[in-house]
Amino acid sequence: MKYQRIKGTFDILPPESAKWVYLEQIVRGVMERFNYKEIRTPIFEMTELFARGIGEGTDIVSKEMFSFTDMGDRNLTLRPEATASVVRAFTEESLGKKAPLHKLYYIGPMFRQEKPQKGRQRQFHQFGAEAIGSNDPRVDAEIIAISVMILRECGIAADDMVVALNSVATPEIRAKHREKLLEFVEPMRSEFPAVDQEKIDRNPLRLFDSKESRTAELMANAPLLNQFYDDDVKRDFATVQEVLSAMEIPFELDPRLVRGLDYYTRTAYEVRSGLLGAQDALCGGGRYDLLVEELGGSPTPAVGFAAGMERIMLAAEKAGLPGFAERPLDAFLVAVSDEERAAAVKLAHQLRSKGLAVDLDYLDRSMKAQMKEASRQSARFAVLMFEDELKAGMVTVKDLGSGEQVGVALDTVAERIG
């Protein structure tokens, strides 16, 4: 039987895997500059965690989760997103008692039973950050700044991205808005596509997030949340905008932006890029001040974001980022006889110990075939091991770019090719 990967999953093979490493290095570097520390949570959790955390009325919980019953008759789910898991860890480990503010980030796979599409499979990968413990709107701006800085360092220019910004206010304000929104949509209920008629009862605010063109037409004159803001929400939202402007991060106000998860309060944002076509969201997030308490912790404010790694790499490649490529091999050691091979193994270990990327032949190939392999692997140098030169403590180093070839003492090869 020939086994194949499951639909909606994919293998990350060399040299493609080098792009993932490169992106992860960018993420970790930026997070370190903002003093965020990495957290790693389990890939599966109790199903109830995601149902309560994300919201039972969301498509993720009602239609897309990979859930199963284990041998202990427990209902478990492969994580469809990471925020609920991070908050569970924060609460379970009593992190709030150890420090007033925790700035955390994660990188890893997520799982949703969606229709596979370019840049979004059933197993996909996200990175994100969570700042738990502060209600200061300046932290909201910091979260947005982190995501924008990562995208810029991936080679996505300011002209190729838009920060869409909104405030989804508070539950009390949303309740008032919901009442007016229902008054608006109820007379037209039958005109909405079937997929969106369900949202009218569950969460009519999500109608603004619909991908259906008919729904967009019907919602063109719907009452917006910003018509119901109180002074506190207006003040916080103004602060976020002021801080973003001070950091010279352009943004556009989008009063119809509601995001796809129920736990958001106040600030909500998305970073969009025309490099991706119609499915243009690269990342997004916002504030979720009620989630920690909802998941069993003490009332604790928090804000965060998540970004799809596949989508970012697609956008970065279209932007032409040269760094999304495999690191070239520093040297390929060419040896034919037993004595030459023994010397090559020893030299390779010495060079690797000094931080150089080195390979050598293990297939007993001819010198011509080994030189061809060195070129195939895009090695910068070929180090030719000849028995007579080795007796004199020498090797020949060939620059595969220029073709220059020189004799070099064995103990100075690292300096020559480094």
N, C-alpha and C positions, 0 to 999 in steps of 0.2 A: 504493500500500500504506500502510495506517495502522499506524504503529509503536506498540507499547505496552511499558511497562516489564516486566522479567522478574519472574515470580512470586517473592515473597520479598524484593523491593526496593521502595522507595517514594521519591517526590519530596517534598522538604521545601520547601514554598512559603510565601511571605509570607501572613499574618502569623505562621504557625507557626514559621518560621525564627528569629523573634525569641526564641522560647523556648529554642532551642538556644544562641543567643548568650548569653542570660542565664545558663543553666546553666554554660556554659563559663567565664563571668566569675566565677561563684561558685567553681568548681573551681580556677581559676588563683589567685584571691585567697586561698583557704585553703592551697593548696600553698605559696604565697609566704610565708605566716606561719610554716609549718613548715620553711622553707628547702629545699624541694624544687625542682629545676630541670627544665625540660621537655626531653624527648628525643623525637625523631621518627625512627622506623625505617621501612624500606620496607614496602609493603603485601604484597609477596610475598617468599618466602624459599625456600631449598632444602627440599624435602619432608622430608628426613631430620632437619632441625633440629627440626621439630615432632614427628616420630615419636619421636625420642629424648627431647626435652624434656618433652612432655606425657605420653608413655607409650603404647606400641603397643597395650596392652590396654584403653585408654579408648575410649568411644564416639566421641569427637571424632576420633581418629586412624583408627579402623577403619571409621567410617560417615559422618562428617560433613564431611570436608575437601574443599574445592574444589582439586583438583590437576590439573596438566596437564604435558605435555612441550613444551618450547620448541624453537625452531629449532636450538639447539645440543645437542639431545637430553638436556637436563637436566630432572630432575623437580622441578617448582616447585609451591608451594601458596600460595593467598591466606591470609593469616594468620588463624587461627581464634581466637587470643588473642595478647597482646602480650608476656608475660613472657619467653618463649623468645627473641624478637627482641631484647628489652632485654639479656638475658644474653649473647646472641651479640655485640651491639655492645660490651658491657662487656669481653668477652674479646678480641675482634678489635682493639679500640682500646687494649688494655692499660690500661684505666682504673684498675685496682687498683694499678698502679705510680705513678700520678699523685696519688692521694690514698687514705687508708685506708678512707674511707667515702664512698659516692656515694648521694645521695638524689635520685631521679629520678621524674618523672611523665610521663604521656602522655595524649593524647586522640585518638581516631580510630576509623575503621571496622574491623570484623572480619567474617569470613565463615564460615558453617557451613551445610551442607546439612541443615537441620532442617525439620520441618514448621512452616510459618509459623504464628505465633500472636500474640495481642495482646501487644505489648510486646517481641516477639522475632521478627525477620525473618531471612532468610538473609544479608542485609547488615545488620548492626546496629552499634551504636556503644558504645564503652566509654571510660572514663577509669580511671586507676589509678596507683598509686605503688609504687616498689620501693626499698628501702633495702638496698644491697649492701655488705657488709664488716664487719658487726657481729653477734655472736652474743648480744648483751645482750637479755634478754627485755623490757626497757623499750622497746626499739625496736618489738617486736611490739605493745605497748600503744599506742605512738605511731601506728602504722599504723591500728589500730582507731579511735583518736581522730580521725584525719584524716577517715576515711569517715563517722563519726558527725557530725562538725562540718559537713561538706558537706551531709549529709541534713537536719540541723537548719536550716541556712541556706536550704535549699530549702522550708522551711515544714513539714517532717514532724516532728511533735511527738514527744517522748520516749514518750508513751503510744501512739503509732502505730508504734513500732518496737521490736524485740527484738534484742539482740546475743546470738546463740547461740555458745557458746565450747566448744572441746574441745582436747585435745592428741592428735595422731595419732602421738606418740612418735617412735621411731627405727626404722630398718630392722631392727635386731636384735630389738627388742621386737615389732615387727610380725610377724617370722618366727615367734616363739614363739606369738603370738596366732593367726597363720594356722593353725598346726598344730592348736590346740584348736578353732578355728572350723571347720576341715574335718572334724574328728571329729564335730562337732555337725551339720553340714549334709549330709554324705554319705549318711546313712541316709534322708534326706528328698529327695534330689536330684530324683527324678522328680516330686515334688509342686510344685517351683518352676516358675513360668512359663518358657517356652522362652527368653525374652530374658534371664532371670536365671540359667538353667542355665549359660550361657556364662561368666558371671562367676565361677562356682565354680572353674573351672580357671584363668581369667586372673587374677582378683584378688577373692577372696571377701569382702574388706573392703567392696567396693562394693555388696554386698548390703544393707548398712545404708542406702545411698543410693537404693535402688530406689523407683520410683514405683508399683510393683505392690502392691495391697492384700494379695494372697495372700502375697507375700514378707514383708511387714511382719508378718503373722500368724505365719508360720513362724519369723521371726527374733526374736520377742518375748522368748524366754529365751536367746538366743545369748550366749556369753561376750563381754564388752566389753573394749576395749583398756585401759581404766583399771585393770583387774584385774592388768595386767602391768607397770605403770609401775615404773621404778627410781627411786632417790633423786634423780638428776640431773633427770629429767623432772618429777618431783613438785615439785622446788625451782623450776625455771624456770616451770612452769605456775602455781605459787603467786605468783610475782613478777608475772606478767602480771595476775593477778586483783587483787593488791594495788595495782598502779599504776592500773588501771582504776577501782578503788574510790576512790583518792585523787583522780582526775580527775572523780569523780562521774558515771561512765558506767555505767549499770545493765547487767547481763549475766545470762544464764542458762547453766548448764552443760548441755551436750547430749552425752553420751557416745557417741551414735550418729552424730554429725556427722563425715563423712569427706571432704567436698568432692568435686569431679568430676575432679581432676587427680592424677596419680600422684606428682608431685614434692614434695608437702608433707611436712614433718617437724615434729614438735612442734606449735606453735600452729596451730590452724585455726579460722576463725570465719565466720559469716554474719550479716548484718543483714537481718532479715525484717520485713515489714509486712503487717498485715491489710488495708491499703488495696488490696492487689492480689488478694485472694482466694486461691485454692488455690496458684497459682504466686507465692509470697510473698517470694522472695529478691530484695533490692535490690542487694546487693553481698556480697563475701566474699573471703577470702584466707587467708594464713598464711605460715609459715616454710618455706623450701625450701633448706636448707643444702647439699644435694648437687647441685643443678642446675648451678651454675657448673662444677664439675669434670666432670659428666656431659657438658657441652657443650664440653669441651676446655680449660677454664681451670684455674687452680690452685684447690685447695680454698678456698672462700670462702663464709661464711654470708650469708644474705639472707632478706628477708621482704617481702611486698607484698600488694596487694589489687587487685581489679578491680570495676568497677561498670557496670551496664547503663544507659545514658543514657535509652533509651526507657522503661524500667520506672520509673526515678526520676521522669521527667516525668509519667507516668501517676499515680504516687502523689502527687506534688506538686499536680497539678491537683485530685485528689480531696480533698486537704487544704486546697484553696482559696487557694494562694499567689498574691497579687495581682501579684507581680513577674513572673510568667510571662506577660507580655503585651508587645506591641510598644511601643517608646518613642513617645509621642505627638509629632507634628510641632509644632515651636515656632511656626512661622508659615507661612502660605500667602500668597504675594504675588499680588494681583489687579490685572491690567493689561489694557487693551483696545486702545488705539491703539499705533502704532509707537513713539512717543516714550515712552509709559508702559512698554512692554515693554523697551525699551532700559534704562530706569532700573531696572526690576525685576531684570534680569540683573545689573546692577552691584551693586545693594543685596543681592541674594541671595548673591553671592560674598563681600561684606563680612561679612554675618552668619554665613555658614558658616565663614569664617576665624576667627571669634570663638567657634566651638564650638557654634553653634546649628543645629538641624535645620530646613531651609527648603526649600520647593518652590514652583514657579510653573507657570503654564499654558503648554503648548506645542501646543495644539490649536485656537487661535484661537476659543475659546469666549466666550460672552457673560459679562458680569459676574455675572448671576444663576447661570449654570452653574458659574462659577469659585467662587462662594461655596458652592454646593452641594458642589463637590469638596472645598473646605476642610473642610466639616463631615464629609464621608465619610471623610476622612483623619484625623479627630479632631484637627485643628490647634488649638492653644491660641488663636492669634490669626490674624486676617486683616489683611494690610497693603494698604490700598486706595491705588493709585497714580493720582492725578488730575492731568491736565496743568497745570491752573491752580495747584494746590498745589505741584507739583514746581518750578514757576518761582520759587516763594517758598521753596524748600528744605524743604518740608513733605510729610507723608503722613498718612493717616488710619489709626489702629490700632484694630481692633475686637476686644474680648475675646469670643470665641465661647462662653464659658461664661456670663458675666453679661450679655452684650449691650452693655456699655459701649463707647462709641466716642469717641475723642479725637484731636485733631490733635497730631502729634509731629514735631519737627525730624528731618530725614533722618539727621543724625549722632548722634542719641540713640535710634534705634529699638532697637538692641541692648540698651541699658539698660532700655528700657521692657518688652521681651518676655523678657529673660533671667531 
